[in-house]
Amino acid sequence: MEDIRAISVVALGAIAQWALFGPKQFPNWLAWGIIAGVGGVLYFWFTPTAVTNFSANWRTELYAVIMFVMSAKGIGSGLKAMNLAPGSNSL
């Protein structure tokens, strides 16, 4: 399960970095919509019990979602530092 989570975080980090900083004329609201949509799909993909977890303790599950997104942001910044993703909307 942790392997799927790690792959999901890396995928969302790469998508976030490219969507936010890749194309020059890419609207910010569209980039965040893509990130939210892909993030939701990836989170539910690696957490098949997400709905049950939210029902049992929504605070703990909300923390897990926030940590997932923050980890993805860190991965995106790391990809930028390694020159694997754009650092500004210069494409």
PyMOL Python script that loads the backbone (N, CA, C, O; Angstrom):
from pymol import cmd

cmd.read_pdbstr("""\
ATOM      1  N   MET A   1       0.817  -1.191   0.000  1.00  0.00           N
ATOM      2  CA  MET A   1       0.000   0.000   0.000  1.00  0.00           C
ATOM      3  C   MET A   1       0.870   1.268   0.000  1.00  0.00           C
ATOM      4  O   MET A   1       0.548   2.241  -0.681  1.00  0.00           O
ATOM      5  N   GLU A   2       1.955   1.254   0.753  1.00  0.00           N
ATOM      6  CA  GLU A   2       2.814   2.433   0.814  1.00  0.00           C
ATOM      7  C   GLU A   2       3.497   2.706  -0.521  1.00  0.00           C
ATOM      8  O   GLU A   2       3.792   3.860  -0.831  1.00  0.00           O
ATOM      9  N   ASP A   3       3.755   1.665  -1.321  1.00  0.00           N
ATOM     10  CA  ASP A   3       4.347   1.872  -2.639  1.00  0.00           C
ATOM     11  C   ASP A   3       3.408   2.660  -3.534  1.00  0.00           C
ATOM     12  O   ASP A   3       3.839   3.557  -4.259  1.00  0.00           O
ATOM     13  N   ILE A   4       2.126   2.328  -3.485  1.00  0.00           N
ATOM     14  CA  ILE A   4       1.133   3.042  -4.290  1.00  0.00           C
ATOM     15  C   ILE A   4       1.047   4.495  -3.826  1.00  0.00           C
ATOM     16  O   ILE A   4       0.936   5.406  -4.647  1.00  0.00           O
ATOM     17  N   ARG A   5       1.097   4.706  -2.531  1.00  0.00           N
ATOM     18  CA  ARG A   5       1.038   6.070  -1.989  1.00  0.00           C
ATOM     19  C   ARG A   5       2.235   6.884  -2.458  1.00  0.00           C
ATOM     20  O   ARG A   5       2.076   8.038  -2.857  1.00  0.00           O
ATOM     21  N   ALA A   6       3.421   6.307  -2.419  1.00  0.00           N
ATOM     22  CA  ALA A   6       4.629   7.026  -2.849  1.00  0.00           C
ATOM     23  C   ALA A   6       4.559   7.363  -4.336  1.00  0.00           C
ATOM     24  O   ALA A   6       4.904   8.475  -4.736  1.00  0.00           O
ATOM     25  N   ILE A   7       4.123   6.425  -5.143  1.00  0.00           N
ATOM     26  CA  ILE A   7       3.999   6.667  -6.584  1.00  0.00           C
ATOM     27  C   ILE A   7       2.960   7.754  -6.842  1.00  0.00           C
ATOM     28  O   ILE A   7       3.155   8.605  -7.710  1.00  0.00           O
ATOM     29  N   SER A   8       1.868   7.729  -6.100  1.00  0.00           N
ATOM     30  CA  SER A   8       0.814   8.732  -6.261  1.00  0.00           C
ATOM     31  C   SER A   8       1.311  10.119  -5.905  1.00  0.00           C
ATOM     32  O   SER A   8       1.002  11.084  -6.603  1.00  0.00           O
ATOM     33  N   VAL A   9       2.076  10.235  -4.831  1.00  0.00           N
ATOM     34  CA  VAL A   9       2.604  11.541  -4.415  1.00  0.00           C
ATOM     35  C   VAL A   9       3.559  12.090  -5.473  1.00  0.00           C
ATOM     36  O   VAL A   9       3.513  13.276  -5.801  1.00  0.00           O
ATOM     37  N   VAL A  10       4.419  11.230  -6.003  1.00  0.00           N
ATOM     38  CA  VAL A  10       5.352  11.665  -7.045  1.00  0.00           C
ATOM     39  C   VAL A  10       4.578  12.110  -8.282  1.00  0.00           C
ATOM     40  O   VAL A  10       4.885  13.146  -8.872  1.00  0.00           O
ATOM     41  N   ALA A  11       3.574  11.327  -8.675  1.00  0.00           N
ATOM     42  CA  ALA A  11       2.777  11.683  -9.865  1.00  0.00           C
ATOM     43  C   ALA A  11       2.076  13.021  -9.666  1.00  0.00           C
ATOM     44  O   ALA A  11       2.121  13.871 -10.555  1.00  0.00           O
ATOM     45  N   LEU A  12       1.434  13.226  -8.530  1.00  0.00           N
ATOM     46  CA  LEU A  12       0.739  14.489  -8.288  1.00  0.00           C
ATOM     47  C   LEU A  12       1.721  15.651  -8.194  1.00  0.00           C
ATOM     48  O   LEU A  12       1.413  16.748  -8.659  1.00  0.00           O
ATOM     49  N   GLY A  13       2.888  15.436  -7.607  1.00  0.00           N
ATOM     50  CA  GLY A  13       3.891  16.495  -7.542  1.00  0.00           C
ATOM     51  C   GLY A  13       4.352  16.928  -8.923  1.00  0.00           C
ATOM     52  O   GLY A  13       4.502  18.120  -9.190  1.00  0.00           O
ATOM     53  N   ALA A  14       4.575  15.961  -9.797  1.00  0.00           N
ATOM     54  CA  ALA A  14       4.990  16.287 -11.164  1.00  0.00           C
ATOM     55  C   ALA A  14       3.879  17.008 -11.919  1.00  0.00           C
ATOM     56  O   ALA A  14       4.138  17.983 -12.624  1.00  0.00           O
ATOM     57  N   ILE A  15       2.656  16.538 -11.774  1.00  0.00           N
ATOM     58  CA  ILE A  15       1.516  17.175 -12.448  1.00  0.00           C
ATOM     59  C   ILE A  15       1.329  18.598 -11.933  1.00  0.00           C
ATOM     60  O   ILE A  15       1.087  19.516 -12.716  1.00  0.00           O
ATOM     61  N   ALA A  16       1.440  18.783 -10.626  1.00  0.00           N
ATOM     62  CA  ALA A  16       1.265  20.114 -10.044  1.00  0.00           C
ATOM     63  C   ALA A  16       2.328  21.076 -10.551  1.00  0.00           C
ATOM     64  O   ALA A  16       2.016  22.207 -10.922  1.00  0.00           O
ATOM     65  N   GLN A  17       3.582  20.635 -10.569  1.00  0.00           N
ATOM     66  CA  GLN A  17       4.658  21.517 -11.014  1.00  0.00           C
ATOM     67  C   GLN A  17       4.470  21.902 -12.479  1.00  0.00           C
ATOM     68  O   GLN A  17       4.665  23.062 -12.843  1.00  0.00           O
ATOM     69  N   TRP A  18       4.096  20.949 -13.315  1.00  0.00           N
ATOM     70  CA  TRP A  18       3.903  21.244 -14.737  1.00  0.00           C
ATOM     71  C   TRP A  18       2.656  22.094 -14.965  1.00  0.00           C
ATOM     72  O   TRP A  18       2.677  23.017 -15.778  1.00  0.00           O
ATOM     73  N   ALA A  19       1.575  21.791 -14.257  1.00  0.00           N
ATOM     74  CA  ALA A  19       0.339  22.548 -14.476  1.00  0.00           C
ATOM     75  C   ALA A  19       0.466  23.990 -14.005  1.00  0.00           C
ATOM     76  O   ALA A  19      -0.050  24.903 -14.650  1.00  0.00           O
ATOM     77  N   LEU A  20       1.146  24.199 -12.889  1.00  0.00           N
ATOM     78  CA  LEU A  20       1.266  25.551 -12.348  1.00  0.00           C
ATOM     79  C   LEU A  20       2.336  26.381 -13.046  1.00  0.00           C
ATOM     80  O   LEU A  20       2.193  27.598 -13.164  1.00  0.00           O
ATOM     81  N   PHE A  21       3.404  25.738 -13.509  1.00  0.00           N
ATOM     82  CA  PHE A  21       4.539  26.505 -14.013  1.00  0.00           C
ATOM     83  C   PHE A  21       4.952  26.170 -15.438  1.00  0.00           C
ATOM     84  O   PHE A  21       5.918  26.742 -15.944  1.00  0.00           O
ATOM     85  N   GLY A  22       4.245  25.259 -16.098  1.00  0.00           N
ATOM     86  CA  GLY A  22       4.649  24.848 -17.433  1.00  0.00           C
ATOM     87  C   GLY A  22       4.247  25.807 -18.535  1.00  0.00           C
ATOM     88  O   GLY A  22       5.032  26.679 -18.906  1.00  0.00           O
ATOM     89  N   PRO A  23       3.057  25.670 -19.058  1.00  0.00           N
ATOM     90  CA  PRO A  23       2.648  26.503 -20.202  1.00  0.00           C
ATOM     91  C   PRO A  23       2.478  27.968 -19.827  1.00  0.00           C
ATOM     92  O   PRO A  23       1.998  28.283 -18.738  1.00  0.00           O
ATOM     93  N   LYS A  24       2.868  28.856 -20.722  1.00  0.00           N
ATOM     94  CA  LYS A  24       2.774  30.298 -20.463  1.00  0.00           C
ATOM     95  C   LYS A  24       1.345  30.778 -20.253  1.00  0.00           C
ATOM     96  O   LYS A  24       1.065  31.495 -19.293  1.00  0.00           O
ATOM     97  N   GLN A  25       0.469  30.400 -21.117  1.00  0.00           N
ATOM     98  CA  GLN A  25      -0.888  30.943 -21.093  1.00  0.00           C
ATOM     99  C   GLN A  25      -1.886  29.982 -20.442  1.00  0.00           C
ATOM    100  O   GLN A  25      -3.065  29.993 -20.794  1.00  0.00           O
ATOM    101  N   PHE A  26      -1.441  29.170 -19.518  1.00  0.00           N
ATOM    102  CA  PHE A  26      -2.312  28.213 -18.825  1.00  0.00           C
ATOM    103  C   PHE A  26      -2.972  28.930 -17.660  1.00  0.00           C
ATOM    104  O   PHE A  26      -2.269  29.354 -16.743  1.00  0.00           O
ATOM    105  N   PRO A  27      -4.301  29.087 -17.653  1.00  0.00           N
ATOM    106  CA  PRO A  27      -4.959  29.826 -16.565  1.00  0.00           C
ATOM    107  C   PRO A  27      -4.748  29.155 -15.206  1.00  0.00           C
ATOM    108  O   PRO A  27      -4.793  27.930 -15.091  1.00  0.00           O
ATOM    109  N   ASN A  28      -4.522  29.964 -14.199  1.00  0.00           N
ATOM    110  CA  ASN A  28      -4.265  29.468 -12.854  1.00  0.00           C
ATOM    111  C   ASN A  28      -5.434  28.641 -12.320  1.00  0.00           C
ATOM    112  O   ASN A  28      -5.215  27.611 -11.682  1.00  0.00           O
ATOM    113  N   TRP A  29      -6.671  29.074 -12.570  1.00  0.00           N
ATOM    114  CA  TRP A  29      -7.836  28.340 -12.065  1.00  0.00           C
ATOM    115  C   TRP A  29      -7.906  26.950 -12.703  1.00  0.00           C
ATOM    116  O   TRP A  29      -8.330  25.994 -12.053  1.00  0.00           O
ATOM    117  N   LEU A  30      -7.501  26.831 -13.948  1.00  0.00           N
ATOM    118  CA  LEU A  30      -7.513  25.525 -14.617  1.00  0.00           C
ATOM    119  C   LEU A  30      -6.434  24.617 -14.040  1.00  0.00           C
ATOM    120  O   LEU A  30      -6.662  23.423 -13.845  1.00  0.00           O
ATOM    121  N   ALA A  31      -5.260  25.181 -13.767  1.00  0.00           N
ATOM    122  CA  ALA A  31      -4.178  24.397 -13.171  1.00  0.00           C
ATOM    123  C   ALA A  31      -4.606  23.832 -11.823  1.00  0.00           C
ATOM    124  O   ALA A  31      -4.390  22.652 -11.548  1.00  0.00           O
ATOM    125  N   TRP A  32      -5.209  24.666 -10.984  1.00  0.00           N
ATOM    126  CA  TRP A  32      -5.647  24.194  -9.663  1.00  0.00           C
ATOM    127  C   TRP A  32      -6.794  23.193  -9.787  1.00  0.00           C
ATOM    128  O   TRP A  32      -6.894  22.270  -8.979  1.00  0.00           O
ATOM    129  N   GLY A  33      -7.659  23.363 -10.785  1.00  0.00           N
ATOM    130  CA  GLY A  33      -8.722  22.383 -11.017  1.00  0.00           C
ATOM    131  C   GLY A  33      -8.165  21.024 -11.393  1.00  0.00           C
ATOM    132  O   GLY A  33      -8.645  19.991 -10.926  1.00  0.00           O
ATOM    133  N   ILE A  34      -7.148  21.034 -12.241  1.00  0.00           N
ATOM    134  CA  ILE A  34      -6.494  19.778 -12.635  1.00  0.00           C
ATOM    135  C   ILE A  34      -5.833  19.125 -11.421  1.00  0.00           C
ATOM    136  O   ILE A  34      -5.953  17.918 -11.215  1.00  0.00           O
ATOM    137  N   ILE A  35      -5.141  19.923 -10.630  1.00  0.00           N
ATOM    138  CA  ILE A  35      -4.470  19.388  -9.444  1.00  0.00           C
ATOM    139  C   ILE A  35      -5.483  18.787  -8.471  1.00  0.00           C
ATOM    140  O   ILE A  35      -5.261  17.699  -7.941  1.00  0.00           O
ATOM    141  N   ALA A  36      -6.586  19.484  -8.235  1.00  0.00           N
ATOM    142  CA  ALA A  36      -7.609  18.977  -7.315  1.00  0.00           C
ATOM    143  C   ALA A  36      -8.235  17.693  -7.846  1.00  0.00           C
ATOM    144  O   ALA A  36      -8.424  16.735  -7.096  1.00  0.00           O
ATOM    145  N   GLY A  37      -8.554  17.673  -9.127  1.00  0.00           N
ATOM    146  CA  GLY A  37      -9.170  16.482  -9.715  1.00  0.00           C
ATOM    147  C   GLY A  37      -8.247  15.283  -9.698  1.00  0.00           C
ATOM    148  O   GLY A  37      -8.637  14.196  -9.274  1.00  0.00           O
ATOM    149  N   VAL A  38      -7.022  15.478 -10.159  1.00  0.00           N
ATOM    150  CA  VAL A  38      -6.052  14.374 -10.179  1.00  0.00           C
ATOM    151  C   VAL A  38      -5.708  13.951  -8.752  1.00  0.00           C
ATOM    152  O   VAL A  38      -5.565  12.761  -8.470  1.00  0.00           O
ATOM    153  N   GLY A  39      -5.577  14.925  -7.859  1.00  0.00           N
ATOM    154  CA  GLY A  39      -5.285  14.604  -6.463  1.00  0.00           C
ATOM    155  C   GLY A  39      -6.380  13.754  -5.833  1.00  0.00           C
ATOM    156  O   GLY A  39      -6.095  12.786  -5.129  1.00  0.00           O
ATOM    157  N   GLY A  40      -7.632  14.118  -6.088  1.00  0.00           N
ATOM    158  CA  GLY A  40      -8.746  13.328  -5.558  1.00  0.00           C
ATOM    159  C   GLY A  40      -8.760  11.913  -6.097  1.00  0.00           C
ATOM    160  O   GLY A  40      -8.951  10.956  -5.348  1.00  0.00           O
ATOM    161  N   VAL A  41      -8.557  11.784  -7.396  1.00  0.00           N
ATOM    162  CA  VAL A  41      -8.541  10.444  -8.013  1.00  0.00           C
ATOM    163  C   VAL A  41      -7.399   9.611  -7.443  1.00  0.00           C
ATOM    164  O   VAL A  41      -7.598   8.453  -7.076  1.00  0.00           O
ATOM    165  N   LEU A  42      -6.200  10.195  -7.366  1.00  0.00           N
ATOM    166  CA  LEU A  42      -5.060   9.451  -6.836  1.00  0.00           C
ATOM    167  C   LEU A  42      -5.257   9.078  -5.373  1.00  0.00           C
ATOM    168  O   LEU A  42      -4.920   7.967  -4.965  1.00  0.00           O
ATOM    169  N   TYR A  43      -5.806  10.004  -4.577  1.00  0.00           N
ATOM    170  CA  TYR A  43      -6.011   9.699  -3.161  1.00  0.00           C
ATOM    171  C   TYR A  43      -6.981   8.540  -2.983  1.00  0.00           C
ATOM    172  O   TYR A  43      -6.724   7.633  -2.191  1.00  0.00           O
ATOM    173  N   PHE A  44      -8.083   8.560  -3.703  1.00  0.00           N
ATOM    174  CA  PHE A  44      -9.055   7.472  -3.582  1.00  0.00           C
ATOM    175  C   PHE A  44      -8.534   6.187  -4.205  1.00  0.00           C
ATOM    176  O   PHE A  44      -8.973   5.101  -3.827  1.00  0.00           O
ATOM    177  N   TRP A  45      -7.611   6.287  -5.149  1.00  0.00           N
ATOM    178  CA  TRP A  45      -7.028   5.098  -5.749  1.00  0.00           C
ATOM    179  C   TRP A  45      -6.153   4.359  -4.732  1.00  0.00           C
ATOM    180  O   TRP A  45      -6.241   3.136  -4.622  1.00  0.00           O
ATOM    181  N   PHE A  46      -5.304   5.090  -3.983  1.00  0.00           N
ATOM    182  CA  PHE A  46      -4.429   4.393  -3.047  1.00  0.00           C
ATOM    183  C   PHE A  46      -5.058   4.223  -1.674  1.00  0.00           C
ATOM    184  O   PHE A  46      -4.466   3.584  -0.804  1.00  0.00           O
ATOM    185  N   THR A  47      -6.248   4.783  -1.461  1.00  0.00           N
ATOM    186  CA  THR A  47      -6.961   4.612  -0.188  1.00  0.00           C
ATOM    187  C   THR A  47      -8.376   4.109  -0.468  1.00  0.00           C
ATOM    188  O   THR A  47      -9.324   4.895  -0.447  1.00  0.00           O
ATOM    189  N   PRO A  48      -8.530   2.822  -0.729  1.00  0.00           N
ATOM    190  CA  PRO A  48      -9.865   2.306  -1.052  1.00  0.00           C
ATOM    191  C   PRO A  48     -10.866   2.425   0.096  1.00  0.00           C
ATOM    192  O   PRO A  48     -12.073   2.332  -0.127  1.00  0.00           O
ATOM    193  N   THR A  49     -10.381   2.629   1.316  1.00  0.00           N
ATOM    194  CA  THR A  49     -11.277   2.764   2.468  1.00  0.00           C
ATOM    195  C   THR A  49     -11.467   4.225   2.875  1.00  0.00           C
ATOM    196  O   THR A  49     -11.842   4.503   4.014  1.00  0.00           O
ATOM    197  N   ALA A  50     -11.213   5.156   1.961  1.00  0.00           N
ATOM    198  CA  ALA A  50     -11.265   6.585   2.303  1.00  0.00           C
ATOM    199  C   ALA A  50     -12.636   7.006   2.822  1.00  0.00           C
ATOM    200  O   ALA A  50     -12.723   7.743   3.804  1.00  0.00           O
ATOM    201  N   VAL A  51     -13.692   6.554   2.184  1.00  0.00           N
ATOM    202  CA  VAL A  51     -15.049   6.945   2.619  1.00  0.00           C
ATOM    203  C   VAL A  51     -15.323   6.426   4.025  1.00  0.00           C
ATOM    204  O   VAL A  51     -15.860   7.156   4.858  1.00  0.00           O
ATOM    205  N   THR A  52     -14.967   5.198   4.295  1.00  0.00           N
ATOM    206  CA  THR A  52     -15.144   4.620   5.633  1.00  0.00           C
ATOM    207  C   THR A  52     -14.278   5.365   6.643  1.00  0.00           C
ATOM    208  O   THR A  52     -14.711   5.632   7.763  1.00  0.00           O
ATOM    209  N   ASN A  53     -13.056   5.697   6.243  1.00  0.00           N
ATOM    210  CA  ASN A  53     -12.166   6.427   7.149  1.00  0.00           C
ATOM    211  C   ASN A  53     -12.721   7.798   7.493  1.00  0.00           C
ATOM    212  O   ASN A  53     -12.659   8.222   8.647  1.00  0.00           O
ATOM    213  N   PHE A  54     -13.275   8.508   6.484  1.00  0.00           N
ATOM    214  CA  PHE A  54     -13.885   9.816   6.749  1.00  0.00           C
ATOM    215  C   PHE A  54     -15.067   9.680   7.699  1.00  0.00           C
ATOM    216  O   PHE A  54     -15.261  10.514   8.583  1.00  0.00           O
ATOM    217  N   SER A  55     -15.855   8.625   7.514  1.00  0.00           N
ATOM    218  CA  SER A  55     -17.014   8.409   8.396  1.00  0.00           C
ATOM    219  C   SER A  55     -16.577   8.126   9.823  1.00  0.00           C
ATOM    220  O   SER A  55     -17.205   8.595  10.773  1.00  0.00           O
ATOM    221  N   ALA A  56     -15.506   7.364   9.979  1.00  0.00           N
ATOM    222  CA  ALA A  56     -15.052   6.986  11.314  1.00  0.00           C
ATOM    223  C   ALA A  56     -14.383   8.150  12.038  1.00  0.00           C
ATOM    224  O   ALA A  56     -14.667   8.392  13.211  1.00  0.00           O
ATOM    225  N   ASN A  57     -13.503   8.870  11.356  1.00  0.00           N
ATOM    226  CA  ASN A  57     -12.790   9.972  11.990  1.00  0.00           C
ATOM    227  C   ASN A  57     -12.348  10.940  10.903  1.00  0.00           C
ATOM    228  O   ASN A  57     -11.273  10.774  10.326  1.00  0.00           O
ATOM    229  N   TRP A  58     -13.154  11.937  10.620  1.00  0.00           N
ATOM    230  CA  TRP A  58     -12.883  12.839   9.506  1.00  0.00           C
ATOM    231  C   TRP A  58     -11.638  13.687   9.737  1.00  0.00           C
ATOM    232  O   TRP A  58     -10.973  14.075   8.777  1.00  0.00           O
ATOM    233  N   ARG A  59     -11.311  13.981  11.001  1.00  0.00           N
ATOM    234  CA  ARG A  59     -10.131  14.804  11.274  1.00  0.00           C
ATOM    235  C   ARG A  59      -8.844  14.081  10.883  1.00  0.00           C
ATOM    236  O   ARG A  59      -7.957  14.668  10.263  1.00  0.00           O
ATOM    237  N   THR A  60      -8.750  12.828  11.242  1.00  0.00           N
ATOM    238  CA  THR A  60      -7.564  12.045  10.899  1.00  0.00           C
ATOM    239  C   THR A  60      -7.444  11.883   9.388  1.00  0.00           C
ATOM    240  O   THR A  60      -6.346  11.984   8.842  1.00  0.00           O
ATOM    241  N   GLU A  61      -8.532  11.638   8.725  1.00  0.00           N
ATOM    242  CA  GLU A  61      -8.494  11.447   7.274  1.00  0.00           C
ATOM    243  C   GLU A  61      -8.207  12.767   6.559  1.00  0.00           C
ATOM    244  O   GLU A  61      -7.504  12.777   5.549  1.00  0.00           O
ATOM    245  N   LEU A  62      -8.733  13.869   7.062  1.00  0.00           N
ATOM    246  CA  LEU A  62      -8.427  15.176   6.479  1.00  0.00           C
ATOM    247  C   LEU A  62      -6.936  15.482   6.625  1.00  0.00           C
ATOM    248  O   LEU A  62      -6.324  16.036   5.711  1.00  0.00           O
ATOM    249  N   TYR A  63      -6.360  15.131   7.751  1.00  0.00           N
ATOM    250  CA  TYR A  63      -4.922  15.282   7.958  1.00  0.00           C
ATOM    251  C   TYR A  63      -4.155  14.476   6.907  1.00  0.00           C
ATOM    252  O   TYR A  63      -3.172  14.968   6.353  1.00  0.00           O
ATOM    253  N   ALA A  64      -4.590  13.250   6.628  1.00  0.00           N
ATOM    254  CA  ALA A  64      -3.926  12.406   5.632  1.00  0.00           C
ATOM    255  C   ALA A  64      -3.988  13.049   4.251  1.00  0.00           C
ATOM    256  O   ALA A  64      -3.006  13.010   3.508  1.00  0.00           O
ATOM    257  N   VAL A  65      -5.125  13.639   3.898  1.00  0.00           N
ATOM    258  CA  VAL A  65      -5.264  14.296   2.595  1.00  0.00           C
ATOM    259  C   VAL A  65      -4.338  15.513   2.519  1.00  0.00           C
ATOM    260  O   VAL A  65      -3.669  15.722   1.506  1.00  0.00           O
ATOM    261  N   ILE A  66      -4.300  16.308   3.579  1.00  0.00           N
ATOM    262  CA  ILE A  66      -3.438  17.495   3.597  1.00  0.00           C
ATOM    263  C   ILE A  66      -1.972  17.088   3.477  1.00  0.00           C
ATOM    264  O   ILE A  66      -1.219  17.713   2.731  1.00  0.00           O
ATOM    265  N   MET A  67      -1.568  16.068   4.189  1.00  0.00           N
ATOM    266  CA  MET A  67      -0.188  15.602   4.111  1.00  0.00           C
ATOM    267  C   MET A  67       0.142  15.064   2.720  1.00  0.00           C
ATOM    268  O   MET A  67       1.264  15.227   2.242  1.00  0.00           O
ATOM    269  N   PHE A  68      -0.822  14.428   2.074  1.00  0.00           N
ATOM    270  CA  PHE A  68      -0.638  13.937   0.714  1.00  0.00           C
ATOM    271  C   PHE A  68      -0.359  15.095  -0.235  1.00  0.00           C
ATOM    272  O   PHE A  68       0.571  15.036  -1.039  1.00  0.00           O
ATOM    273  N   VAL A  69      -1.167  16.150  -0.141  1.00  0.00           N
ATOM    274  CA  VAL A  69      -0.994  17.310  -1.023  1.00  0.00           C
ATOM    275  C   VAL A  69       0.315  18.031  -0.717  1.00  0.00           C
ATOM    276  O   VAL A  69       1.021  18.434  -1.642  1.00  0.00           O
ATOM    277  N   MET A  70       0.653  18.202   0.552  1.00  0.00           N
ATOM    278  CA  MET A  70       1.891  18.881   0.912  1.00  0.00           C
ATOM    279  C   MET A  70       3.116  18.083   0.462  1.00  0.00           C
ATOM    280  O   MET A  70       4.108  18.662   0.020  1.00  0.00           O
ATOM    281  N   SER A  71       3.048  16.769   0.573  1.00  0.00           N
ATOM    282  CA  SER A  71       4.147  15.934   0.086  1.00  0.00           C
ATOM    283  C   SER A  71       4.304  16.078  -1.413  1.00  0.00           C
ATOM    284  O   SER A  71       5.423  16.151  -1.921  1.00  0.00           O
ATOM    285  N   ALA A  72       3.182  16.120  -2.125  1.00  0.00           N
ATOM    286  CA  ALA A  72       3.226  16.286  -3.576  1.00  0.00           C
ATOM    287  C   ALA A  72       3.858  17.624  -3.939  1.00  0.00           C
ATOM    288  O   ALA A  72       4.634  17.696  -4.892  1.00  0.00           O
ATOM    289  N   LYS A  73       3.543  18.677  -3.204  1.00  0.00           N
ATOM    290  CA  LYS A  73       4.141  19.990  -3.470  1.00  0.00           C
ATOM    291  C   LYS A  73       5.650  19.937  -3.272  1.00  0.00           C
ATOM    292  O   LYS A  73       6.404  20.527  -4.046  1.00  0.00           O
ATOM    293  N   GLY A  74       6.086  19.237  -2.245  1.00  0.00           N
ATOM    294  CA  GLY A  74       7.514  19.077  -2.011  1.00  0.00           C
ATOM    295  C   GLY A  74       8.202  18.311  -3.139  1.00  0.00           C
ATOM    296  O   GLY A  74       9.310  18.660  -3.546  1.00  0.00           O
ATOM    297  N   ILE A  75       7.553  17.284  -3.634  1.00  0.00           N
ATOM    298  CA  ILE A  75       8.095  16.515  -4.760  1.00  0.00           C
ATOM    299  C   ILE A  75       8.194  17.413  -5.985  1.00  0.00           C
ATOM    300  O   ILE A  75       9.191  17.365  -6.706  1.00  0.00           O
ATOM    301  N   GLY A  76       7.177  18.230  -6.228  1.00  0.00           N
ATOM    302  CA  GLY A  76       7.207  19.147  -7.369  1.00  0.00           C
ATOM    303  C   GLY A  76       8.374  20.107  -7.282  1.00  0.00           C
ATOM    304  O   GLY A  76       9.042  20.367  -8.283  1.00  0.00           O
ATOM    305  N   SER A  77       8.626  20.633  -6.101  1.00  0.00           N
ATOM    306  CA  SER A  77       9.767  21.536  -5.908  1.00  0.00           C
ATOM    307  C   SER A  77      11.083  20.795  -6.117  1.00  0.00           C
ATOM    308  O   SER A  77      12.030  21.346  -6.677  1.00  0.00           O
ATOM    309  N   GLY A  78      11.136  19.558  -5.672  1.00  0.00           N
ATOM    310  CA  GLY A  78      12.338  18.754  -5.872  1.00  0.00           C
ATOM    311  C   GLY A  78      12.591  18.467  -7.344  1.00  0.00           C
ATOM    312  O   GLY A  78      13.734  18.501  -7.798  1.00  0.00           O
ATOM    313  N   LEU A  79      11.528  18.184  -8.090  1.00  0.00           N
ATOM    314  CA  LEU A  79      11.671  17.958  -9.528  1.00  0.00           C
ATOM    315  C   LEU A  79      12.181  19.215 -10.222  1.00  0.00           C
ATOM    316  O   LEU A  79      12.971  19.132 -11.162  1.00  0.00           O
ATOM    317  N   LYS A  80      11.730  20.375  -9.761  1.00  0.00           N
ATOM    318  CA  LYS A  80      12.227  21.642 -10.311  1.00  0.00           C
ATOM    319  C   LYS A  80      13.717  21.786 -10.020  1.00  0.00           C
ATOM    320  O   LYS A  80      14.487  22.175 -10.898  1.00  0.00           O
ATOM    321  N   ALA A  81      14.116  21.479  -8.817  1.00  0.00           N
ATOM    322  CA  ALA A  81      15.526  21.604  -8.442  1.00  0.00           C
ATOM    323  C   ALA A  81      16.413  20.658  -9.250  1.00  0.00           C
ATOM    324  O   ALA A  81      17.577  20.968  -9.504  1.00  0.00           O
ATOM    325  N   MET A  82      15.874  19.513  -9.652  1.00  0.00           N
ATOM    326  CA  MET A  82      16.633  18.554 -10.460  1.00  0.00           C
ATOM    327  C   MET A  82      16.514  18.830 -11.959  1.00  0.00           C
ATOM    328  O   MET A  82      16.993  18.054 -12.786  1.00  0.00           O
ATOM    329  N   ASN A  83      15.869  19.944 -12.290  1.00  0.00           N
ATOM    330  CA  ASN A  83      15.645  20.326 -13.700  1.00  0.00           C
ATOM    331  C   ASN A  83      14.806  19.306 -14.469  1.00  0.00           C
ATOM    332  O   ASN A  83      14.986  19.129 -15.674  1.00  0.00           O
ATOM    333  N   LEU A  84      13.891  18.637 -13.768  1.00  0.00           N
ATOM    334  CA  LEU A  84      12.982  17.699 -14.404  1.00  0.00           C
ATOM    335  C   LEU A  84      11.604  18.301 -14.618  1.00  0.00           C
ATOM    336  O   LEU A  84      10.765  17.700 -15.289  1.00  0.00           O
ATOM    337  N   ALA A  85      11.358  19.480 -14.059  1.00  0.00           N
ATOM    338  CA  ALA A  85      10.097  20.183 -14.215  1.00  0.00           C
ATOM    339  C   ALA A  85      10.406  21.675 -14.285  1.00  0.00           C
ATOM    340  O   ALA A  85      11.410  22.128 -13.735  1.00  0.00           O
ATOM    341  N   PRO A  86       9.550  22.437 -14.956  1.00  0.00           N
ATOM    342  CA  PRO A  86       9.825  23.868 -15.108  1.00  0.00           C
ATOM    343  C   PRO A  86       9.687  24.616 -13.784  1.00  0.00           C
ATOM    344  O   PRO A  86       8.868  24.267 -12.935  1.00  0.00           O
ATOM    345  N   GLY A  87      10.503  25.644 -13.632  1.00  0.00           N
ATOM    346  CA  GLY A  87      10.445  26.472 -12.430  1.00  0.00           C
ATOM    347  C   GLY A  87       9.613  27.714 -12.636  1.00  0.00           C
ATOM    348  O   GLY A  87       9.227  28.373 -11.670  1.00  0.00           O
ATOM    349  N   SER A  88       9.332  28.040 -13.878  1.00  0.00           N
ATOM    350  CA  SER A  88       8.496  29.203 -14.179  1.00  0.00           C
ATOM    351  C   SER A  88       7.727  28.912 -15.468  1.00  0.00           C
ATOM    352  O   SER A  88       8.032  27.957 -16.182  1.00  0.00           O
ATOM    353  N   ASN A  89       6.744  29.733 -15.749  1.00  0.00           N
ATOM    354  CA  ASN A  89       5.922  29.488 -16.942  1.00  0.00           C
ATOM    355  C   ASN A  89       6.638  29.975 -18.196  1.00  0.00           C
ATOM    356  O   ASN A  89       6.217  30.934 -18.844  1.00  0.00           O
ATOM    357  N   SER A  90       7.723  29.293 -18.517  1.00  0.00           N
ATOM    358  CA  SER A  90       8.573  29.716 -19.622  1.00  0.00           C
ATOM    359  C   SER A  90       8.425  28.833 -20.864  1.00  0.00           C
ATOM    360  O   SER A  90       9.110  29.047 -21.865  1.00  0.00           O
ATOM    361  N   LEU A  91       7.539  27.850 -20.798  1.00  0.00           N
ATOM    362  CA  LEU A  91       7.398  26.947 -21.956  1.00  0.00           C
ATOM    363  C   LEU A  91       6.442  27.486 -22.967  1.00  0.00           C
ATOM    364  O   LEU A  91       6.211  26.852 -23.996  1.00  0.00           O
TER     365      LEU A  91
END
""", "prot")
cmd.dss("prot")
cmd.show_as("cartoon", "prot")
cmd.util.cbc("prot")
cmd.orient("prot")
